[in-house]
Structures are given as structure tokens and as C-alpha cells.
Amino acid sequence: MKTTIKENVKQLLIKEPRLRDNDTALCYYYYNQICKISYNVALIDFYLDRDIYKLPSEQTITRFSRKIQEQNPELRGKEWEKRQRKVKKVQKELGYNVEN
């Protein structure tokens, strides 16, 4: 049975809590741990060959991460709560009609 991108991302979020707040690190770990891309691959080669090897885009990985964290609050990072405390203040500053 083939595992999906979503399942792989979830396993990384469970295994490595530090990836929960860092999309760049999450993508790096995904490509290295799941896709077995070597640390030594030149960046230009990685981007040029990505389509050949059918690697998921960074946007796909981070989209699944957000969806998983929405459905599984225990997989949210420490920064999530800090951002949530600021939401209403920022919405008011932007002119949205929000209640306290």
C-alpha cells in the first residue's frame, strides 16, 4: 500500500515537533527523509529534476501541514497559539468589524 503525501507529512509532524512551526524545514525533511533526496544535491539540480522525479511542491507539503494541524490541534506548533492571540487585534487594525 502506497502512503500519501498527507500521511507522510503527518508522520513528520509527529516525529519532529520542531517542524510544526517551520515550513522550510518541513519541506527539507520531507524531500530528504521521504523522497530520499541527498543533502549533497545542488539546489539547481534539485529544482531542475523535481518534475522528473515527480516530487511534490512546497505548496502541497505546507498545505497538507496546515490541514493536518487544523484537524489535529496536538500537532500545532508553539507559534500557533501566539498568532491566535493577535488575530482580533490585527483584524481591528485592518478595519474588520469584529467582536471582543
N, C-alpha and C positions, 0 to 999 in steps of 0.2 A: 504494500500500500504506500503510495506516494504522499509525503507530507506537504502541506500547503505553505505558502508564504506566511499566512496568518498564524498557523501553528508554530512555525519556526520562530517568528517574531515573539510570540507569547513565551516560548521556551527561553529565549534570550532574556526577556524581561524578568522572568522568574529566576533564572540562573545568575544574572548580573544586574543587581539593583541599580548600580551606577549608570546604567544605560537608560533608565526611565526618564531622566531629565536632559539627555544629551542625544539629539537625533543624529549628529555627525558620528559619534562613537557607536551608536546603534547600527548605522549603515555599515560602518567599517567592520564591526564584529560580524554582521550578517554576511558580508562578502567574504570575510576571512574564515569564519567558523562553518557557515552553511554552504557557501559556494566554493570553498577551498581555494580562494584567490591568495596567492603568496604575498607575504609582506614585501617581497623584493620586486614586485611588478611595477614598472614605471607607470606613473599616472597617465601619461598619454596613451600607453598601450592598453591600460585598463579601459579608458573611455572609448578608444577605437575598437576594441574587441568585445565590448559589452554586448552588443547586438548579436554577434556571432555565437556567444555562449548563452544567450537568452537570459541574462541576469536581470532581476527586477530593478526598476528605477528607485532612486532615493525617495521619490514622492510616494511610491507604492509602499515601501517599507514604513515610512513615517505615518502614512495614512492608516495602515493597519495598527501601528503602535497607538495612535490616538483612539481608534475604535476599541481596541482591547482595554485600554486604560479607562475608557468611558464605561465599559461593561464590567470591569473588574477593579473596583476602587483600591484594592490592596496592591495593585501593580502600578499605582500612580507614584510619581517621584515626590520628593520633598518640596520642590518648587511649585507644584500644582496648587497646594494649599495657599501658599504666599500669593500666587496670581489671583486666586479666587477671592481673597480678602480685598483686592484692589479693584475688582470688576465694577462694582456700583459707583465708586468714586470716579473712575475713568469714564464710565457711561455718562455720568452727570456732566463731567468736564466736556464731553463731546456733544452735549445738548440733548441727550436722550431723556425722555420722561420716565424716570424710574422711581420706585418707592423705596424707602429705607428698609 
